[in-house]
Amino acid sequence: MVRLNRGRELKRQMSVGEISDRLSRLGPLSLLMAAACVAVSPFWGIPFVTTACGLSIAALSMQLLLGRRTT
């Protein structure tokens, strides 16, 4: 990740753990959004991609309705 700080460029790399921590703060909605983005992307032409996305969206939605945390 590159950040600009007062005209100077600072380079900072993020680890997978940092990304995971930041996404976990967003909760299960970020997972729903990721599955939805894959479902409407050009990957819909690959067999079973939309089925897998639909099933994951349904499972995450059920967990949200039941009040369970997924992360």
MMTF fields as JSON, N, C-alpha, C and O atoms, coordinates in Angstrom:
{
  "mmtfVersion": "1.0.0",
  "mmtfProducer": "UNKNOWN",
  "numBonds": 283,
  "numAtoms": 284,
  "numGroups": 71,
  "numChains": 1,
  "numModels": 1,
  "chainsPerModel": [1],
  "groupsPerChain": [71],
  "chainIdList": ["A"],
  "bondAtomList": [4, 2, 8, 6, 12, 10, 16, 14, 20, 18, 24, 22, 28, 26, 32, 30, 36, 34, 40, 38, 44, 42, 48, 46, 52, 50, 56, 54, 60, 58, 64, 62, 68, 66, 72, 70, 76, 74, 80, 78, 84, 82, 88, 86, 92, 90, 96, 94, 100, 98, 104, 102, 108, 106, 112, 110, 116, 114, 120, 118, 124, 122, 128, 126, 132, 130, 136, 134, 140, 138, 144, 142, 148, 146, 152, 150, 156, 154, 160, 158, 164, 162, 168, 166, 172, 170, 176, 174, 180, 178, 184, 182, 188, 186, 192, 190, 196, 194, 200, 198, 204, 202, 208, 206, 212, 210, 216, 214, 220, 218, 224, 222, 228, 226, 232, 230, 236, 234, 240, 238, 244, 242, 248, 246, 252, 250, 256, 254, 260, 258, 264, 262, 268, 266, 272, 270, 276, 274, 280, 278],
  "bondOrderList": [1, 1, 1, 1, 1, 1, 1, 1, 1, 1, 1, 1, 1, 1, 1, 1, 1, 1, 1, 1, 1, 1, 1, 1, 1, 1, 1, 1, 1, 1, 1, 1, 1, 1, 1, 1, 1, 1, 1, 1, 1, 1, 1, 1, 1, 1, 1, 1, 1, 1, 1, 1, 1, 1, 1, 1, 1, 1, 1, 1, 1, 1, 1, 1, 1, 1, 1, 1, 1, 1],
  "groupList": [{"groupName": "MET", "atomNameList": ["N", "CA", "C", "O"], "elementList": ["N", "C", "C", "O"], "formalChargeList": [0, 0, 0, 0], "bondAtomList": [1, 0, 2, 1, 3, 2], "bondOrderList": [1, 1, 2], "singleLetterCode": "M", "chemCompType": "L-PEPTIDE LINKING"}, {"groupName": "VAL", "atomNameList": ["N", "CA", "C", "O"], "elementList": ["N", "C", "C", "O"], "formalChargeList": [0, 0, 0, 0], "bondAtomList": [1, 0, 2, 1, 3, 2], "bondOrderList": [1, 1, 2], "singleLetterCode": "V", "chemCompType": "L-PEPTIDE LINKING"}, {"groupName": "ARG", "atomNameList": ["N", "CA", "C", "O"], "elementList": ["N", "C", "C", "O"], "formalChargeList": [0, 0, 0, 0], "bondAtomList": [1, 0, 2, 1, 3, 2], "bondOrderList": [1, 1, 2], "singleLetterCode": "R", "chemCompType": "L-PEPTIDE LINKING"}, {"groupName": "LEU", "atomNameList": ["N", "CA", "C", "O"], "elementList": ["N", "C", "C", "O"], "formalChargeList": [0, 0, 0, 0], "bondAtomList": [1, 0, 2, 1, 3, 2], "bondOrderList": [1, 1, 2], "singleLetterCode": "L", "chemCompType": "L-PEPTIDE LINKING"}, {"groupName": "ASN", "atomNameList": ["N", "CA", "C", "O"], "elementList": ["N", "C", "C", "O"], "formalChargeList": [0, 0, 0, 0], "bondAtomList": [1, 0, 2, 1, 3, 2], "bondOrderList": [1, 1, 2], "singleLetterCode": "N", "chemCompType": "L-PEPTIDE LINKING"}, {"groupName": "GLY", "atomNameList": ["N", "CA", "C", "O"], "elementList": ["N", "C", "C", "O"], "formalChargeList": [0, 0, 0, 0], "bondAtomList": [1, 0, 2, 1, 3, 2], "bondOrderList": [1, 1, 2], "singleLetterCode": "G", "chemCompType": "PEPTIDE LINKING"}, {"groupName": "GLU", "atomNameList": ["N", "CA", "C", "O"], "elementList": ["N", "C", "C", "O"], "formalChargeList": [0, 0, 0, 0], "bondAtomList": [1, 0, 2, 1, 3, 2], "bondOrderList": [1, 1, 2], "singleLetterCode": "E", "chemCompType": "L-PEPTIDE LINKING"}, {"groupName": "LYS", "atomNameList": ["N", "CA", "C", "O"], "elementList": ["N", "C", "C", "O"], "formalChargeList": [0, 0, 0, 0], "bondAtomList": [1, 0, 2, 1, 3, 2], "bondOrderList": [1, 1, 2], "singleLetterCode": "K", "chemCompType": "L-PEPTIDE LINKING"}, {"groupName": "GLN", "atomNameList": ["N", "CA", "C", "O"], "elementList": ["N", "C", "C", "O"], "formalChargeList": [0, 0, 0, 0], "bondAtomList": [1, 0, 2, 1, 3, 2], "bondOrderList": [1, 1, 2], "singleLetterCode": "Q", "chemCompType": "L-PEPTIDE LINKING"}, {"groupName": "SER", "atomNameList": ["N", "CA", "C", "O"], "elementList": ["N", "C", "C", "O"], "formalChargeList": [0, 0, 0, 0], "bondAtomList": [1, 0, 2, 1, 3, 2], "bondOrderList": [1, 1, 2], "singleLetterCode": "S", "chemCompType": "L-PEPTIDE LINKING"}, {"groupName": "ILE", "atomNameList": ["N", "CA", "C", "O"], "elementList": ["N", "C", "C", "O"], "formalChargeList": [0, 0, 0, 0], "bondAtomList": [1, 0, 2, 1, 3, 2], "bondOrderList": [1, 1, 2], "singleLetterCode": "I", "chemCompType": "L-PEPTIDE LINKING"}, {"groupName": "ASP", "atomNameList": ["N", "CA", "C", "O"], "elementList": ["N", "C", "C", "O"], "formalChargeList": [0, 0, 0, 0], "bondAtomList": [1, 0, 2, 1, 3, 2], "bondOrderList": [1, 1, 2], "singleLetterCode": "D", "chemCompType": "L-PEPTIDE LINKING"}, {"groupName": "PRO", "atomNameList": ["N", "CA", "C", "O"], "elementList": ["N", "C", "C", "O"], "formalChargeList": [0, 0, 0, 0], "bondAtomList": [1, 0, 2, 1, 3, 2], "bondOrderList": [1, 1, 2], "singleLetterCode": "P", "chemCompType": "L-PEPTIDE LINKING"}, {"groupName": "ALA", "atomNameList": ["N", "CA", "C", "O"], "elementList": ["N", "C", "C", "O"], "formalChargeList": [0, 0, 0, 0], "bondAtomList": [1, 0, 2, 1, 3, 2], "bondOrderList": [1, 1, 2], "singleLetterCode": "A", "chemCompType": "L-PEPTIDE LINKING"}, {"groupName": "CYS", "atomNameList": ["N", "CA", "C", "O"], "elementList": ["N", "C", "C", "O"], "formalChargeList": [0, 0, 0, 0], "bondAtomList": [1, 0, 2, 1, 3, 2], "bondOrderList": [1, 1, 2], "singleLetterCode": "C", "chemCompType": "L-PEPTIDE LINKING"}, {"groupName": "PHE", "atomNameList": ["N", "CA", "C", "O"], "elementList": ["N", "C", "C", "O"], "formalChargeList": [0, 0, 0, 0], "bondAtomList": [1, 0, 2, 1, 3, 2], "bondOrderList": [1, 1, 2], "singleLetterCode": "F", "chemCompType": "L-PEPTIDE LINKING"}, {"groupName": "TRP", "atomNameList": ["N", "CA", "C", "O"], "elementList": ["N", "C", "C", "O"], "formalChargeList": [0, 0, 0, 0], "bondAtomList": [1, 0, 2, 1, 3, 2], "bondOrderList": [1, 1, 2], "singleLetterCode": "W", "chemCompType": "L-PEPTIDE LINKING"}, {"groupName": "THR", "atomNameList": ["N", "CA", "C", "O"], "elementList": ["N", "C", "C", "O"], "formalChargeList": [0, 0, 0, 0], "bondAtomList": [1, 0, 2, 1, 3, 2], "bondOrderList": [1, 1, 2], "singleLetterCode": "T", "chemCompType": "L-PEPTIDE LINKING"}],
  "groupTypeList": [0, 1, 2, 3, 4, 2, 5, 2, 6, 3, 7, 2, 8, 0, 9, 1, 5, 6, 10, 9, 11, 2, 3, 9, 2, 3, 5, 12, 3, 9, 3, 3, 0, 13, 13, 13, 14, 1, 13, 1, 9, 12, 15, 16, 5, 10, 12, 15, 1, 17, 17, 13, 14, 5, 3, 9, 10, 13, 13, 3, 9, 0, 8, 3, 3, 3, 5, 2, 2, 17, 17],
  "groupIdList": [1, 2, 3, 4, 5, 6, 7, 8, 9, 10, 11, 12, 13, 14, 15, 16, 17, 18, 19, 20, 21, 22, 23, 24, 25, 26, 27, 28, 29, 30, 31, 32, 33, 34, 35, 36, 37, 38, 39, 40, 41, 42, 43, 44, 45, 46, 47, 48, 49, 50, 51, 52, 53, 54, 55, 56, 57, 58, 59, 60, 61, 62, 63, 64, 65, 66, 67, 68, 69, 70, 71],
  "secStructList": [7, 3, 3, 3, 3, 6, 6, 3, 3, 3, 3, 7, 7, 7, 7, 2, 2, 2, 2, 2, 2, 2, 2, 2, 2, 2, 6, 2, 2, 2, 2, 2, 2, 2, 2, 2, 2, 2, 2, 2, 1, 4, 4, 4, 4, 1, 6, 6, 2, 2, 2, 2, 2, 2, 2, 2, 2, 2, 2, 2, 2, 2, 2, 2, 2, 2, 6, 7, 7, 7, 7],
  "xCoordList": [0.844, 0.0, 0.893, 1.89, 0.537, 1.321, 0.506, -0.659, 1.108, 0.45, 1.273, 2.502, 0.595, 1.28, 1.242, 0.192, 2.365, 2.457, 3.216, 4.442, 2.493, 3.083, 4.055, 5.17, 3.613, 4.429, 5.463, 6.056, 5.688, 6.644, 5.874, 4.774, 6.449, 5.803, 6.327, 7.533, 5.427, 5.8, 5.265, 4.098, 6.099, 5.673, 5.482, 6.338, 4.362, 4.06, 3.395, 2.453, 3.869, 3.268, 2.382, 2.699, 1.269, 0.349, 0.46, 0.593, 0.407, 0.431, -0.98, -1.957, -1.072, -2.37, -3.155, -4.377, -2.465, -3.123, -3.756, -4.855, -3.069, -3.627, -4.88, -5.867, -4.818, -5.986, -7.143, -8.285, -6.853, -7.879, -8.494, -9.708, -7.667, -8.177, -9.094, -10.144, -8.696, -9.522, -10.836, -11.874, -10.804, -12.045, -12.946, -14.169, -12.356, -13.179, -13.942, -15.007, -13.415, -14.139, -15.4, -16.377, -15.374, -16.542, -17.649, -18.815, -17.288, -18.28, -18.647, -17.96, -19.723, -20.118, -20.61, -20.694, -20.935, -21.402, -20.319, -20.614, -19.059, -17.977, -17.878, -17.559, -18.148, -18.147, -19.311, -19.167, -20.471, -21.622, -21.32, -21.655, -20.692, -20.369, -19.358, -19.472, -18.379, -17.381, -18.033, -17.737, -18.924, -19.612, -20.503, -20.58, -21.174, -22.04, -21.227, -21.648, -20.066, -19.212, -18.703, -18.622, -18.364, -17.914, -19.069, -18.876, -20.27, -21.432, -21.784, -22.236, -21.59, -21.95, -20.763, -20.917, -19.595, -18.415, -18.441, -19.338, -17.485, -17.446, -17.255, -17.343, -16.996, -16.852, -18.174, -18.18, -19.3, -20.588, -20.661, -21.511, -19.789, -19.786, -19.145, -19.336, -18.391, -17.755, -18.803, -19.485, -18.932, -19.949, -19.807, -18.705, -20.926, -21.079, -20.554, -20.641, -20.015, -19.552, -20.738, -20.719, -21.774, -22.937, -23.663, -24.241, -23.637, -24.246, -23.498, -24.115, -22.172, -21.371, -21.569, -21.675, -21.618, -21.857, -23.24, -23.402, -24.226, -25.594, -25.717, -26.385, -25.075, -25.118, -24.393, -24.849, -23.263, -22.542, -23.319, -23.324, -23.975, -24.808, -25.979, -26.315, -26.596, -27.713, -27.259, -27.951, -26.107, -25.61, -25.255, -25.581, -24.591, -24.246, -25.498, -25.564, -26.482, -27.721, -28.467, -29.022, -28.476, -29.13, -28.432, -29.092, -27.112, -26.379, -26.669, -26.771, -26.802, -27.155, -28.561, -28.795, -29.496, -30.864, -30.95, -31.768, -30.094, -30.097, -29.272, -29.27, -28.583, -27.83, -26.473, -25.91, -25.937, -24.605, -23.546, -23.785, -22.369, -21.226, -20.469, -20.263, -20.043, -19.321, -17.816, -17.068, -17.354, -15.912, -15.461, -14.275],
  "yCoordList": [-1.16, 0.0, 1.228, 1.285, 2.188, 3.412, 4.552, 4.734, 5.311, 6.474, 7.706, 7.655, 8.801, 10.064, 10.864, 10.989, 11.392, 12.141, 13.44, 13.435, 14.545, 15.87, 15.925, 16.433, 15.4, 15.477, 14.37, 14.204, 13.623, 12.511, 11.208, 11.08, 10.27, 8.987, 8.01, 7.783, 7.439, 6.424, 5.082, 4.974, 4.075, 2.747, 1.896, 1.859, 1.219, 0.341, -0.906, -0.819, -2.049, -3.303, -3.819, -3.678, -4.418, -4.987, -6.505, -7.097, -7.115, -8.574, -9.113, -8.37, -10.395, -11.042, -10.945, -10.793, -11.033, -10.921, -9.556, -9.461, -8.494, -7.142, -6.972, -6.375, -7.504, -7.428, -8.216, -7.759, -9.393, -10.215, -9.518, -9.572, -8.868, -8.14, -6.997, -6.783, -6.273, -5.147, -5.624, -4.997, -6.725, -7.256, -7.846, -7.787, -8.418, -9.008, -7.934, -8.211, -6.715, -5.616, -5.253, -4.773, -5.483, -5.182, -6.213, -5.935, -7.379, -8.414, -9.206, -9.139, -9.949, -10.847, -10.117, -10.718, -8.851, -8.12, -7.996, -7.957, -7.932, -7.873, -9.187, -9.183, -10.304, -11.592, -11.683, -12.217, -11.16, -11.134, -10.293, -10.671, -9.164, -8.265, -8.917, -8.787, -9.61, -10.28, -11.363, -11.477, -12.157, -13.209, -12.603, -13.13, -11.505, -10.853, -10.278, -10.355, -9.704, -9.149, -10.241, -10.034, -11.387, -12.502, -13.002, -13.353, -13.034, -13.548, -12.672, -13.189, -11.357, -10.477, -10.151, -9.43, -10.67, -10.45, -11.389, -12.225, -11.265, -12.181, -13.655, -14.523, -13.943, -15.342, -16.107, -17.33, -15.402, -16.087, -17.098, -17.988, -16.985, -17.925, -19.263, -20.242, -19.308, -20.56, -21.413, -20.922, -22.69, -23.531, -23.593, -23.717, -23.505, -23.648, -22.47, -22.507, -21.432, -20.272, -19.547, -19.208, -19.308, -18.614, -19.472, -18.944, -20.783, -21.677, -21.592, -21.499, -21.624, -21.526, -20.178, -20.102, -19.117, -17.78, -17.699, -17.154, -18.237, -18.221, -18.989, -18.542, -20.146, -20.942, -20.245, -20.287, -19.604, -18.903, -17.676, -17.366, -16.977, -15.832, -16.306, -15.669, -17.417, -17.952, -18.37, -18.103, -19.021, -19.464, -18.278, -18.272, -17.283, -16.097, -15.33, -14.811, -15.261, -14.568, -15.281, -14.638, -16.589, -17.351, -17.12, -16.981, -17.076, -16.815, -15.419, -15.22, -14.45, -13.097, -13.062, -12.406, -13.772, -13.806, -14.488, -14.117, -15.489, -16.196, -15.467, -15.862, -14.412, -13.619, -14.167, -13.816, -15.011, -15.578, -14.764, -14.202, -14.707, -14.044, -15.057, -16.186, -14.668, -15.598, -15.428, -16.287, -14.321, -14.083, -14.068, -13.881],
  "zCoordList": [0.0, 0.0, 0.0, 0.72, -0.794, -0.884, -0.3, -0.655, 0.583, 1.155, 0.836, 0.812, 0.595, 0.367, 1.663, 2.292, 2.051, 3.295, 3.042, 2.939, 2.943, 2.76, 1.582, 1.7, 0.465, -0.735, -0.861, -1.927, 0.184, 0.108, 0.017, 0.555, -0.652, -0.833, 0.204, 0.303, 0.967, 1.956, 1.48, 1.104, 1.496, 1.089, 2.325, 3.209, 2.377, 3.504, 2.962, 2.174, 3.371, 2.945, 4.068, 5.25, 3.676, 4.651, 4.606, 3.534, 5.751, 5.798, 5.616, 5.702, 5.369, 5.213, 6.527, 6.513, 7.636, 8.939, 9.153, 9.698, 8.725, 8.855, 7.996, 8.424, 6.784, 5.901, 6.501, 6.479, 7.033, 7.658, 8.87, 9.066, 9.679, 10.841, 10.425, 11.03, 9.402, 8.947, 8.349, 8.558, 7.611, 7.046, 8.116, 7.995, 9.168, 10.226, 10.99, 11.543, 11.027, 11.671, 10.888, 11.463, 9.585, 8.767, 8.943, 8.66, 9.401, 9.662, 8.424, 7.405, 8.516, 7.423, 6.185, 5.114, 6.304, 5.122, 4.067, 2.873, 4.502, 3.517, 2.738, 1.549, 3.404, 2.702, 1.727, 0.627, 2.134, 1.227, -0.007, -1.13, 0.215, -0.901, -1.853, -3.072, -1.291, -2.129, -2.992, -4.182, -2.386, -3.148, -4.22, -5.329, -3.906, -4.885, -6.042, -7.197, -5.736, -6.796, -7.729, -8.94, -7.183, -8.022, -8.88, -10.044, -8.307, -9.048, -10.245, -11.267, -10.143, -11.261, -12.168, -13.154, -11.845, -12.673, -13.88, -13.988, -14.774, -15.933, -15.562, -16.43, -14.29, -13.873, -13.928, -13.795, -14.123, -14.159, -15.287, -15.256, -16.289, -17.398, -17.069, -17.791, -15.991, -15.576, -14.852, -13.952, -15.241, -14.617, -13.085, -12.55, -12.417, -10.967, -10.145, -8.917, -10.775, -10.008, -9.396, -8.213, -10.197, -9.653, -8.622, -7.672, -8.8, -7.809, -6.492, -5.431, -6.551, -5.325, -4.646, -3.422, -5.44, -4.867, -4.238, -3.146, -4.923, -4.39, -3.093, -2.16, -3.03, -1.801, -0.652, 0.491, -0.957, 0.108, 0.576, 1.767, -0.346, 0.035, 0.895, 1.894, 0.512, 1.3, 2.697, 3.68, 2.788, 4.099, 4.995, 6.182, 4.427, 5.211, 5.635, 6.749, 4.752, 5.093, 6.216, 7.107, 6.17, 7.247, 8.578, 9.607, 8.569, 9.804, 10.328, 11.539, 9.43, 9.856, 10.454, 11.469, 9.816, 10.331, 11.697, 12.539, 11.9, 13.17, 14.246, 15.412, 13.838, 14.803, 15.144, 16.18, 14.309, 14.57, 13.86, 12.792, 14.469, 13.824, 13.001, 13.445, 11.794, 10.923, 11.017, 10.55, 11.621, 11.695, 13.115, 13.385]
}
